[in-house]
Each structure stands twice: as C-alpha cells, then as structure tokens.
C-alpha cells in the first residue's frame, strides 16, 4: 500500500497535469480564433482587391477560396477543442476533489494520531508522579 505522502504527491501531480491540459486547450482555442480572425481579414482584403465577392463566381479568387476553406476547418477544430476543453475541465475538477479528499483524510489521520499520543501521554504522566 502506498504511503500517505506518496498518495498525495500522486494526486497533486495528476491535478497539475490536468490543469496544464486545460491551459493548453484554452491556448489552442485562442490561437485558432486569432487565425480565423486573420483569415477573415485576408479574405475581405482579397475580395476588395479582386472586386468579386461571390464565391460561386467563376473568377472568384482561388486564394480567397482556399482561405475560406481553411477558416471553415479551423472553426470545426475550435468546436472539437471546446468539447475536449469541457471534458478536460471536468477531469481537472475531479482530480482537484480527489486531491482535497486525500489531503483531508491525511489531516484527519494526523489529528487522530496526535490525539492518541496526547491521551497516551496523559495516561503515563499520573503514574510517573506516584
């Protein structure tokens, strides 16, 4: 069986790892959203430059078409990442709760040990003075 300190260390590591995963997903979502914004500006600039804003027009810019496709792919990826983020946040919350339970159990065990020691010490003291 693992010692209390090892268990708490493991739970803390798991909680920290889940927190890093949440941070990474949030950063990726933010980064993808920034790319979508940049692509939108590039598409608008290309449409202004070419004078054709209708994607179904035969001479619509191939750059604008490919940028729009990339933008759509990024938006789909953002949605997938948001789903993963929700799951990661739930896992992180569970890991934090597990750490808190392990820590509380250890503190309870330490308090119990201290009270047993105090009781044993008080029982020994009266007999020592006789």
N, C-alpha and C positions, 0 to 999 in steps of 0.2 A: 504494500500500500504506500502511496506517495505521502510524503510529509506535508504538513500544512503549508510551509513556506514554498515548497515546490508547486503545490496546487495553486496557490495564489499567484505565483510567478507565471505559471502557465496561463491562468485565466487573464492576467494582466496583458500578457503577450498577445493572446487571442483578441482581446478588446482593442489593443493598439493596432493590430493588423487590420481589423475590421474598420477602424477609424481611418486608416490610411487608404483602404479601398474606397470608402465613401468620398474622401477628399480627391482621390484620383478620378473617380467618376464625375464628380462635380466640376473638376478642372476640364476634363474632356468635353463635357456638355458645353461649358462656357466657351471653350476653344472652337468647337464646331459651330456654335451660334455666331461667333465672330466671323468664321469663314463664310457662313451663309449670308451674313450682312455684307461682307466684302464682295461676294459673288453677285448679290443683288445690285450693288452699285456698279459693278463691272458690266452686268447685263444691260442696265439702264444706259450706261455710257456708250456701249456698243450700238444699242438701238438708236440712240440720238445721233451717233456718228454715221450710221448707215441710212437712217431715215425710215427704216422698216421696223415696225413694232409688232407685226403679226407673225407669230411663229409658224403659221401654216403657209405663209407666202413663200413662193419658190426661191426667191433670192434672199431669204432671211439669213442672217449671219451664222455661219457654222460655229464660230466662237461662242455666240450667244446661245445657240442650241446646246453645245456641249457644257457650257457654264450652267445653264438651266438644269440639265440632266444631273450634273454634279451637285447642284444645290438641292435637288429633289432627293438624291441619295444621302446627302448629309442630314436632311430633315428626317428621313427614315431612320438613320443611325441615331439621331438625337432621341427619337421616340424609344428606340430599343434601349439606349443608355439610361433613359429616365426610368424605364421598368426595372433595369438592373440596379439603379440607384435606390429605388424604393425597397427592393429585396435586401440590398446591402445595408440600408439604414435599419431595417428590421433585424438583421443579423447582428449589427453593431449594438443595438439596444438590448438584444438577448444576451450578448456577451458581457455588456456592462452590468446587467442584472445578475448574471451568473457570478461575476467578479464580486459584486456587492454582497451576494449571499455567502460566498466563500470567505470573504473578509469578516462578515458579521459572525459566521459560525466560528471562525478562529478567535475572534474577540470574546465571544461567549465562552469558548473553551479556556481562554486565558483568564477570564474573570472567575470561572469555576475553579480553576487551578489555584488562583490567588486566594479565594475564599476557603478552599480546603487547607491551604497552607496556614492561613490565619487561624482557622479552627484548630488545627493540629498544634500550632504554636501556643495557643491559649490553653489547650489541654495539658501541654507539657509544663508550662510556667507554674501553675499552682503546685504541682507535685515536686518541682525542683526546689521550691522555697520551704518545704516541710522538713 
